[in-house]
Amino acid sequence: MGFSAGLLLQDRLITLTPDDLRGQALGLHTSGLLAMQAAGATIAGLVAQFIPAGTAMSVMAIASLLVTLVLTPTLRQPATASTVERVAA
């Protein structure tokens, strides 16, 4: 399910990116995604150093849900021409 959500975000990125910058934008997107996955794993490992592993997994799951809830309203807004113009500027 996470992969399918990522495809929707990639589609939004492509919509908001000018044609001549799409390759660079997708490369940066992929690099950032990999870096944040590594950061998340590192944070999870650090949390698990101080509390039991099961509790750490629960803490990380709750944190993930909270981030999702915070980002969802913004990501539900459709990409409009004015949004594309603001990003291109």
Contacts in CASP RR format, 6 or more apart in sequence:
PFRMAT RR
TARGET T0000
AUTHOR 0000-0000-0000
METHOD contacts of the structure
MODEL  1
MGFSAGLLLQDRLITLTPDDLRGQALGLHTSGLLAMQAAGATIAGLVAQF
IPAGTAMSVMAIASLLVTLVLTPTLRQPATASTVERVAA
9 75 0 8 1.000
10 26 0 8 1.000
10 29 0 8 1.000
12 75 0 8 1.000
12 79 0 8 1.000
13 25 0 8 1.000
13 26 0 8 1.000
13 29 0 8 1.000
14 22 0 8 1.000
14 25 0 8 1.000
14 26 0 8 1.000
15 79 0 8 1.000
15 84 0 8 1.000
16 79 0 8 1.000
16 83 0 8 1.000
16 84 0 8 1.000
16 87 0 8 1.000
17 25 0 8 1.000
17 87 0 8 1.000
18 88 0 8 1.000
40 60 0 8 1.000
43 60 0 8 1.000
44 56 0 8 1.000
44 57 0 8 1.000
44 60 0 8 1.000
45 56 0 8 1.000
47 56 0 8 1.000
47 59 0 8 1.000
47 60 0 8 1.000
48 54 0 8 1.000
48 56 0 8 1.000
48 57 0 8 1.000
51 59 0 8 1.000
END
